[in-house]
């Protein structure tokens, strides 16, 4: 099992109100220059928030939601300090309630 750390907020906040795309692009470039494997993912309507153990987080997170999930706790802590109005936490996966840590519950249209 792997521990995943996350920052969750409304899609509007993360994708429209914050220059968040720039942050992720800069981080991606840094990883490339260090020849480091990417260990973070942006997920719209993250399915892990559907897990019963995360019901309280989902209830507090405006919908539709988005999350950055990473295996790097330091990166998620840095995001929290930069973004302020987000929920942070962690979970283990895969489990019975979170079979795919990077899945989205967003309907494909």
Buried (B, 14 or more C-beta within 10 A) or exposed (E): EEEBBBBBBBBBBBBEEBEBEEBBEEBEEEBEEEEEEEBBBBBBBBBBBBBEEBEEBBEEBEEEBBBBBBBBEEBBEBBBEEBEEBBBBEBEBEEEBBEEBBBBBBEEE
